[in-house]
Amino acid sequence: MIFIDKLNAAIERNKSLLCIRLDPDPEIWPEEIGSWDTVGNHLWQLEEWLKYLIAETSDLVCAYKVTLEFYRTLGDAGIGLLRSCLQAIPDNIPVILDAHFSGLNTSTFFAQTVFLDWKVDALTLNPYLGQDEVVPFLLYRDKAIFILCVSANPSAEVLQEYPNDQHPFYLNLVKEAGTWGPIEQLGLQAEGNTRSLSRIRNIAPERLILAGEIATETSELTEMLKAGLNSHGDGLIALVPQEILGEAIPRTPILALRDQINQIRTEMAQMNPTCSLWLPDICLLQEHPYKDLILQLYDINCIQFGEYVQASGATFPYYIDLRTIISHPQIFEKVLSAYAEILLKLKFDRIAGIPYGSLPTATGLGLRLNSPMIFPRKEVKSHGTKKLVEGKFNEGETVVLIDDILISGKSVREGAEKLKSVGLNIEDIVVFIDHQEGVREKLEKDGYRSHAVLTISEIAQTLYDSGRLNSQELGYLSKSNAVN
């Protein structure tokens, strides 16, 4: 079971968004364990206490979080204690290892240790080494990572808020991290105040957020939930306050806190009846299957708003440019997967890409599907062999034509005619975005079957539902204007 499914199952089963820290923390462990200097003589008591917390709360939480450094500072005995605690956690509750890991040269080995040996479900990472550090962890498709965005440490504010309050570094980090991995695998860790949590949620409405300790006072708790919950009323994991874990019988206040959160969420759901909570009589929103991809394309500025002059000379209030996806491997891989879903249903001998925008995509699809690729030249060579079509092919073969955006159909028609002129058959044309200008119907009249991964209206509605577009921008994208 992948992490997000395991988490959602625990949330629904235990009716809880709460997460408990299972750490050998001297500030909260029972007095009989003694001080940090003498804890080595009381490890068995420390282990009993941690397992007691698990037994008392396994039906009240959605996850457990363990801080690696607390265990490492106890040496070999501490790692043994960590393994024992991990084994005591029920298999149906996810475990998040709070490591803030940052080691490019050791990331592959560390991922193998924590995911395969220790069998934790998720891990926190320090983002400063960039996407290269993230990739080895994303190879484990059933696991997840949380990128540290905001720390609760007061002295970190000078770095997080740089250079100014309008454009703080941590928000730029959130936007960049959104292009590193899929929603189900990459979440955000935000332990700051309610304002920073709200700002992160606004620009990352689809991401799971691992927040800091949740407030217990009703008004503060309500504000935190309003700031951190997504439009569906979930997407947030919150830590049980440390002082509660130190109480003699922590189950009672944790139960009360869980019920208090649920009551507030119920009231919020009644004010917003489109939320998809576990609560009864709440409808479930139907998300687009490529929602994650659409949002990531928006985040890397494939869709922009402003005054843009087109090749035709006309000016439009938005611009769509898919050529930058080749600079984002994670997103490019998703685009190829979306194309491949269509191509696997078609019959063809070779793949042909339309120069120049779709050539990288056609190349990637050829490699993925083990299918030979060719392409019609945009300009016919006036020297050498003067080839009209590059690549090896045999007369009579069937070719599927790949393009990025279907607007007027001019480029695919010209490409198809060049391919047909050398004896190739064209039956199917596959594009990534159809602008819904009626071109697909015209192509069908010409004898071509056309297929599109997305339509402009699907993109517009998904961005609007996710809070990325306002009503005016939705109107821009919904108009039948050609963009390229």
N, C-alpha and C positions, 0 to 999 in steps of 0.2 A: 504493500500500500504506500502511495506517495505521501509525502509529509502533509500537504494541504488537506488531503482527504482524511488522514489520521487525525489532524487537528480539528477539522470540522466535525468529525464523528464524536470526538471528545467534548467539543463545545455543545453539541446537541444532546449528547447523553447526560452530561453533568450540568447542563444549563448554566455554563460558566465561561467567562472571559478571563478568569484569574489564572495567574501563573505564580508558582512558589519557588523561591530560591532555596536550593538544598546545598548549603555551604557550611563548612566548619568555621563559622565566623564567631570569634570570641565575644563580640559585642552582643550576641543574642543567645549563645548556647547556655545551658543550665549552669548554675553556680558550682555544682558538685564536680563539674569537669575541670574546674580550676582555671589557671591562666594559660596564655599561649606558651610560656616557657616550660610548663609542666604537662602540657597536653599529651606528650608522648606516653605518659604513664596512664592515660585515661582514654586511649583511642577506642577501646571497646565500648565505653560509655557514650562517646561521641557518635559511634556507629549506631548504637541503640537509639539515640535521640533522633538522628536523621531518618532512620527507618520508622520511628514512631511518627514523625511528621508525614511520611508517605502514607502510612496506614490510616492516619487520621484525616487525610485530605484527598485521597485518590478519587473520591466521588464528588469533590467540590471544585476541582481545577480542570483546566483544559491542557495544561502543560507544566513541566518542571524545568527549571533553569539551574544549571550548575556552573559555578565560576571556577575555571581551571586553575587559576593562580592560587586560590585558597588551598587546593589539594596539593599542588606542586611544592608549595613552601613546606609541606610536611614530609617531603622526601619520598622515598620508596613506599613508606607506610601510607602516605597520603594518596598515592596513585592506587594502592591496594584498596584504600577506603573508597575512592571514587568508583572503582570497578564494582565493589560490593553494593554501593548505593544504586548504581545504574541497574544492576541485576534485580534489585528490590522493587524498582518502579514497574508497575503493570505494563505489559506490552502494548496495551491500547491507549496509552497516554504518551504523547511525544516528548522528547527530551531535547532541550536546547543547550548546547555547550557554549557558555559565554567566555570566549577566549580572546576576542579582539585580535585574532591572529594576523600577523603581518610578517611574512617570510617568503619571498618569491622563490628562493632556491629550495625551500623545504615544503612548499605547499602541496606538491603531489604526494609526498610521503605522509604529511600530516593528514591530508584528506583520507588516505587509505587507513590510517590508524583510527581516526575518530569515527569514520563511517562504517568501516568493515570490522575492525577489532572491537572498539568500544560500542559500536552500534547506536550512536546518538543519531537523532533525526535532523538536527539543524545546528548551525554554527554561526557565531558572530565574527565578522571580519573588519579589520581596519582598512579603509578604502585608499590610503595614500599611495599604494603601489599600483593602483589602477586596475583595469580589466584583466591584465595578464595574471594577477594573483587570483582573481575570481574563477577563471576558466577551469582549473583542475577540480574545483569543488562542484561545479555545475555538471561535470561529466557523470556524476551520480544522480541520475534523473529522479530517483525516489527521495532524495534529500533536499534540503533547502539551506540558504544562507541569509543572514541579516547584515546589511551594511550599516556600520555605525555612522550616523549623521549628526546627532546632537548629544552631547554629554551633559549630565547634570552638574558637573564640576564647575563652580562659579568662575574659576580662573580660565576656563576654556572659552569663555564668551568672547574674549578679545580676538581669538582666532576664528571662531564660528561666525561671528558677526562681521568679519572683515569683508569688504572695505567700508560698508555702511549698512544701515538698517534697511534700505530699499533693495539692495542687492547683496545680501549676506552670502558668504561662502557656502554655508550649509545647504542653502536652496539650490545653488549651482551644482553641488554634489548630488543632491537628490535627482535633479534632472539628468545628470550624466549617468548615474547608477541605473536609472531607468532603462538605459540602452544596453546594459551589460547582460541581462538575463531575463527569462520569462517570469510572469507574475507568480506562477505556482512554485517557483524555485527561489526567487529573490525578493526578500522583504527589507524593510528599513528599521533600524533601531534608533529610537528618538526618546531620550530620557530627560529632555529639557522641560521648559514650562509649557503651559497651555497654549500660549501664543505661537511658539515655535511648532508645537504639535499641529495646530490648526493650519499654519502656513504650509507645512509639509503635506498634510492631507489635501489641501487645495490643489497642489500641483502634482500630487501622486494619488489620485482618488481610487486607483485600482489596487494599490500595494498593501500588503499586510504590514502593520506597524507593531513592533515590539516596544512598548512604552516603558516608562519607569514606574516607580511606586505610585499606586493610585491613591487619591485623596479619600478620606473617610467622612469628612464633613459634607453634608448633602449638596450644598450649593457649589462647592469646589468640585465635587465628584461629577455633578451634572455638567459643569463647564468642560471638564476633561473629556467626558463622553461625547459631548457635542463637537469638541475639537477633533477627536481621534477617530470616531466611527465614520465609516464610509456611507454612501447614499443608501446602501442596503441595511444599514444598522449593525454592521459587523466590521471585520477587517482590523481588529484591535486586540492585542494581548496586553494585559496590565498586571504588574507585579503586586502581590500582597505586601503591605507595608511591613518593614522589618520588625517594628515593635510588636506587632501581632504575633509573629513567629516565636518571639521570646516569652510569650505568656505560658502559664502552666498548662492550660487547656486551650490551645489555639483554634481548635475546630469551631468553637462557638462564635467567636468574632468573625472568622472567615465565612461561616455559613451566613451570618447576618450581612456581611459585606456583599456576598454573592447575591442574596435576595434583594438588597438595596439597589444594586446595579440593574438587576432584572426589572425591578419596578420602574426605574428611570427609563430604561430602554422601552418598556411597554408604553409609557406615557409619550415618549418620542415617536414610537411607531403609530400611535393613535393620531398624532399630529401630522404624520407623513405616511399615509396608508399604502404607499408603494414600496415600503421597506420589506425586505425578505428575511425576517427573523425566524427563529424556531417557534415563535409564539403562534397560537391559533388565529385563524381568520385573517392572516396576513398573506397577500398574494406574492408569488415569486416572479421576479423579473426575468425575462428571457434575454440572455446576453448573446451578442453575436459571437459565433465560433472563432472569429479572428479579431476579437476585441483587443487582446494583448498586442497583436501586431499593428493594428490601426493606431493605438495609442503611442506605441514606440515610434512609428513613422512620423507622427505629429511631434514627438519630443525631439527628433533629430532634424526638424524643420523641413521635412519633405512637403509639408503643407504650410504655406505662409500667407499672411494677409498684408495688404498694402496696395499700392498702385503699380501694376506690372504691365509693361508693353509686350505684347505677343509678337510672334513672327509675322502675323498678318497685319500688324500695325495697330490693332485694337488694344485698348487698355482695359484690364480687368482687376477687380479688387482682391484677387487671390492668385496663388501660383502653386502648382504641383510639380515637384522635381524628384524623380526616383533615382537619379544617378548617384546620389550620395550613399545609397544603401551598401555599395561595395566597400565602403570604409568602415562599416559596422558588421563584423562577421556574424554576431549572434542574430542580428535582424535579417541579414542576407540569407542565413540558413533557414529562417522561418519563411522568407519569401519563396525560396526554392522548394520548401516542403509544400507550400500552398499550390504552387504550379504543378508539382509532381502529383498531387492528389487528382488533378484533372487529367494529366498526361497518362497516368496508369490505366485510365479507362478508354484510351484511344488506341488505334492501330496505326503504326507508321514505321518507316524504315530509318528515317533520319530526322534530326532536329535542325531547323534553320532559324537563326536570329536576325532581326532587322537592325542594320547599323544605325546609330552606334550604341544607343542607349540599352538595347536588349542583348547585346553580344555577351557581356559578362553573365547574364542570367542564362542564356542559351548554353554557354560553356559549362556553367555549374550544373545545369540539368543533364547535359550530356555525360558528365562525369558521374553524377548520382545515379542515373538510369542506365549507365553503360550503353549509351546510344550515340552513334557517330553524329558529328555536327558539321554543318556547312553554313554559308551565308552569302546572300546576294550582295554584290558590291554596291555601295551608294553611288560612286562615280566609276564608270568603266575605265579600265587602264588603257592608256594610249601608247604603252610600251610593253616590252616583254611578250607574254602570252596573251595579253589583252582579255583576261578572263572576265566573264560576267558573274560567275559564281565561284567562290573559293571553297576548296575542300574536295574530297573524293566522293563520287556518287556514280550510280548507274542509271541509265535512261529507263524510265518506267517505274522507278521507285516512288513511294509515297512519303511526303515530307510534311511534318507539322510545323507551322509557322509561329514563332514566338515574338511578341512585342510587349512593350511596357504599358502604354496608355492608348486606348482606342478613342479617338476624337472625331476626325473626319474620315478615317479609313484610308487616307491617301497613301501612307507609308506601307501598309500591309498589302494594298492592291498592287502598288508598284513592285514590291518584293515578290509577291505571288506571280506576277506576270513574267518577271525575270527568271524565276525558277521554272515556270511552265515552258518558257522559250527554249530551255535546254533539255526538255523531255521529262521533267519531273511532275508528279501529280500532287496537287494541294487540295486537301479535303477539310482540314481543321486549322483554325487560327485561335491561339490562346493568348490572352492579354492579362495583365494584372488589374488594371482599372478600366472600366467602361464608363464613359461620361454620359451614357444614356441619351445620345443624340439621334437615336434611330439608325445608327450605322450597322449594328448587328443584323437588323432586319434587311438592310440593303445588301449586306454581304451574303446573306442566305439566298437572296434572289439571284446573286451572281454564282451560286453553287457552292459557297463555303459555309461550313458550320463554325460558328464563333463561340468562344467560351471565355468567361471572365472570372477571376478570383473574387474581385470586389466591384461594386458599383459606387458611383459618387454619392448616391443617396444613402447607401449603407454606411459609408465613411462619415458623412455629415451627421447622421442620426446617432451613431456610436459616440462620436466626439461630443455631441451635445448632451447625450444621456450621461456621459462621464464627467461633465462639468468643464470640458476643455473649450467649448465654443459657447458664445452667447447667442441669443436669438437672431441678432443681426448677422453674425457670421454664419449661422446655420442657413439663413436666407441666401447668402452669397453662394454657398456650396450647393444649395438646392436648385439654383437657377441653371438652366440648360445653356451654359456658356462653355466654350472650348478653351482648354488651358494646356499649355505645353511649354 
